Amino acid sequence: MDLLSLAKQLLSALVLPPGGPLLLAAFGLVVWRRRPRLGRAAGWAGIGVLLLLSLPIVSGGLMKLVADDSVPDVGTAQDAQAIVVLAGGMRRNAEEYGADTLNALSLERARYAAFLFRRTGLPILVTGGVLQGGEPEAELIRRTLEDEFGVRVRWVETLSRDTHENAVFSVRILQQAGIRRAVLVTHAFHLRRARREFSAAGLDVVPAPIQIPNGPSASLAGLIPTMNALHGSYFAVHELVGNAVLSLPRR
């Protein structure tokens, strides 16, 4: 892992849940004796934020806020010239496989790409480099698509480390092949930022999101904290931060 990727992971751990709220609560405990009012406020704020983010009703609302739910019909997808699949992570040294393998996000994206391929016949590009050591994520997706789904991959982009580089390096490959319009496969919570990056790189995007959220749960179960809800809030907050950074003026 290079220093830039490590710095991004450390920053994410310090800001995003659960690390961010826990760090705030820990700060409150540290300053409690000298600054009791500040310590209590920080401590309860950290606990409160973590609790709120663990509620399905909050997580669902955040997911709905950040998601791009633009589902293309088959006709729209067939107007494109390729399918682009963004890697979403991997599992290092998976014991049951005896090797690196895809995590749940990447596997869901690979499956949806295979689904779209069988309905459109469009060539596939997979994109994702090395973030945690081991094989490039794009290579793992390619192998899964070809060996387990029986779908051939035309291009493999293995140098990118984030969504911005996914876009820049992938569009470069596609433009060399004369492709200007492509179906973009990623999760709904990530699609808004991915579309902006790929459009800025010069690609006409047909959105193809996975796991489109229904919005916050209106039942009593929506008020019971769960790990799944906290997991969803993590991705939603990550995208809120990412979209905010992307909106900053670039020199």
C-alpha positions in Angstrom: 0.0 0.0 0.0 1.4 3.4 -1.0 1.5 6.4 1.5 -1.4 8.2 -0.2 -3.7 5.2 0.2 -2.6 4.7 3.8 -3.2 8.4 4.6 -6.7 8.2 3.1 -7.5 5.1 5.1 -6.3 6.7 8.3 -8.2 9.9 7.7 -11.4 7.9 7.0 -10.9 5.9 10.2 -10.6 9.1 12.2 -13.6 10.9 10.5 -16.1 8.3 9.5 -18.3 6.2 11.8 -17.7 4.4 14.1 -14.2 5.9 14.5 -15.2 9.6 14.3 -18.0 9.5 17.0 -15.9 7.3 19.2 -12.9 9.6 18.9 -15.2 12.5 19.9 -16.5 10.6 22.9 -12.9 9.7 23.9 -11.9 13.4 23.7 -14.7 14.1 26.1 -13.4 11.6 28.6 -9.9 13.1 28.3 -10.9 16.7 29.0 -13.7 15.8 31.5 -11.7 16.8 34.7 -10.3 20.1 33.4 -13.3 21.1 31.3 -16.3 19.2 32.6 -18.9 21.0 30.5 -16.9 20.5 27.3 -16.1 16.9 28.2 -19.7 16.1 28.9 -20.9 17.7 25.7 -18.2 16.0 23.6 -18.8 12.6 25.2 -22.6 12.6 24.9 -22.3 14.0 21.3 -20.0 11.2 20.3 -22.3 8.5 21.8 -25.4 10.2 20.4 -24.1 10.5 16.9 -23.0 6.8 16.9 -26.5 5.8 18.2 -28.3 7.8 15.6 -26.1 6.4 12.8 -27.0 2.9 14.0 -30.7 3.4 13.6 -32.2 1.9 10.3 -34.5 5.0 9.9 -31.4 7.3 9.9 -29.3 5.0 7.8 -32.1 4.6 5.3 -32.6 8.4 5.1 -28.9 9.0 4.5 -28.7 6.3 1.9 -31.7 7.8 0.1 -30.0 11.3 0.3 -26.8 10.2 -1.4 -28.1 7.6 -3.8 -28.5 7.9 -7.5 -31.5 5.8 -8.4 -31.4 6.2 -12.2 -32.1 2.7 -13.5 -31.7 2.4 -17.3 -34.1 0.3 -19.3 -32.5 -2.2 -21.7 -33.0 0.0 -24.7 -31.0 2.8 -23.0 -28.2 0.5 -22.1 -28.1 -0.9 -25.6 -27.4 2.6 -26.9 -24.1 2.5 -25.1 -20.9 1.0 -26.4 -19.5 -0.7 -23.3 -20.1 -1.6 -19.7 -17.7 -0.3 -17.0 -17.6 -2.1 -13.7 -16.0 -0.3 -10.7 -14.3 -2.5 -8.1 -15.6 -2.1 -4.5 -13.0 -3.9 -2.5 -11.5 -7.4 -1.8 -10.8 -9.9 0.9 -7.2 -10.7 1.4 -6.1 -14.3 1.8 -9.6 -15.8 2.1 -9.1 -19.1 3.9 -11.9 -20.9 2.1 -10.6 -20.0 -1.3 -6.9 -20.2 -0.4 -6.3 -16.8 -2.2 -7.6 -13.3 -2.5 -11.2 -12.9 -3.5 -13.9 -10.3 -4.0 -15.8 -8.7 -1.1 -19.5 -8.4 -1.2 -19.6 -5.0 -3.0 -17.4 -6.1 -5.8 -19.2 -9.4 -6.2 -22.6 -7.7 -6.5 -21.2 -5.4 -9.1 -19.7 -8.3 -11.1 -23.0 -10.1 -11.0 -25.0 -7.1 -12.2 -22.4 -6.6 -15.0 -23.0 -10.2 -16.1 -26.8 -9.6 -16.0 -26.4 -6.5 -18.2 -24.0 -8.2 -20.6 -26.5 -11.0 -21.3 -29.1 -8.4 -22.2 -26.9 -6.1 -24.3 -23.8 -8.0 -25.5 -21.7 -4.9 -24.7 -18.0 -5.4 -24.1 -16.9 -5.0 -20.4 -14.2 -3.0 -18.8 -13.3 -3.6 -15.1 -11.4 -1.1 -13.1 -9.6 -1.2 -9.8 -6.0 -1.3 -8.7 -4.1 -2.5 -5.5 -5.1 -0.9 -2.2 -4.3 -3.5 0.4 -1.6 -5.5 -1.3 -2.2 -8.7 -3.3 -3.8 -8.7 -6.7 -5.4 -5.7 -8.4 -9.1 -5.7 -7.7 -9.9 -5.5 -11.4 -8.1 -8.8 -12.0 -10.2 -10.5 -9.3 -13.4 -9.2 -10.9 -12.2 -10.3 -14.4 -11.5 -13.8 -13.1 -14.9 -14.0 -11.4 -16.8 -12.8 -14.4 -15.0 -15.2 -16.8 -14.6 -18.3 -14.6 -17.9 -18.1 -12.6 -20.3 -16.2 -14.7 -19.0 -17.2 -18.2 -18.7 -13.6 -19.3 -15.6 -12.4 -21.2 -13.9 -9.1 -20.1 -12.5 -7.0 -22.9 -10.4 -4.5 -20.9 -8.8 -4.5 -17.4 -7.6 -1.3 -15.7 -5.4 -2.1 -12.7 -3.6 1.2 -11.8 -6.4 3.2 -10.2 -6.6 3.7 -6.4 -9.8 5.7 -6.1 -12.8 6.8 -8.0 -11.1 9.7 -9.7 -8.3 7.5 -11.0 -10.9 4.8 -12.0 -12.5 7.4 -14.2 -9.3 8.9 -15.7 -7.6 5.6 -16.5 -10.7 3.8 -17.7 -11.8 6.6 -20.0 -8.4 6.8 -21.5 -8.6 3.1 -22.4 -12.2 3.4 -23.8 -11.4 6.5 -25.9 -8.5 4.7 -27.5 -11.0 2.0 -28.5 -13.3 4.7 -29.9 -15.9 4.4 -27.1 -17.6 7.6 -25.9 -20.7 6.2 -24.1 -20.8 3.4 -21.5 -23.0 1.9 -18.8 -21.5 2.5 -15.4 -22.0 -0.2 -12.8 -21.6 0.6 -9.1 -23.7 0.8 -6.0 -26.4 3.5 -5.9 -24.8 5.2 -2.9 -21.5 5.6 -4.9 -23.0 6.3 -8.4 -23.6 10.1 -8.0 -19.9 10.7 -7.3 -18.7 8.1 -9.9 -20.9 9.7 -12.6 -19.4 13.1 -11.9 -15.9 11.8 -12.1 -16.5 9.8 -15.3 -18.4 12.7 -17.0 -15.5 15.1 -16.1 -13.1 12.6 -17.7 -15.0 12.8 -20.9 -17.4 9.8 -20.9 -21.1 9.9 -21.6 -22.5 7.8 -18.8 -25.5 5.5 -18.7 -26.1 4.9 -14.9 -26.6 1.3 -13.7 -26.9 1.4 -9.9 -27.1 -1.6 -7.5 -29.1 -1.7 -4.2 -31.3 1.3 -4.8 -32.5 2.3 -1.3 -36.2 2.5 -0.5 -35.7 5.3 2.0 -36.1 5.2 5.8 -38.1 2.5 7.5 -41.4 3.7 8.9 -41.8 0.7 11.2 -40.8 0.4 14.9 -37.8 -1.7 13.7 -36.4 1.4 12.2 -35.7 2.7 15.7 -33.7 -0.3 16.9 -29.9 0.1 16.5 -28.3 -2.5 14.2 -24.8 -3.1 12.8 -26.3 -3.2 9.3 -27.6 0.3 9.7 -24.3 1.5 11.0 -22.6 -0.1 8.0 -25.0 1.7 5.7 -24.4 5.0 7.5 -20.7 4.5 7.0 -21.0 4.4 3.2 -23.5 7.3 3.2 -21.3 9.6 5.2 -18.3 8.5 3.1 -20.2 9.7 0.0 -21.4 12.9 1.6 -17.8 13.8 2.4 -16.6 12.6 -1.0 -19.2 14.7 -2.9 -18.4 17.7 -0.7 -14.7 17.4 -1.6 -15.5 17.0 -5.2 -17.6 20.2 -5.2 -14.6 22.2 -4.0 -13.0 24.4 -6.6 -9.9 22.7 -8.1 -6.8 24.7 -9.1 
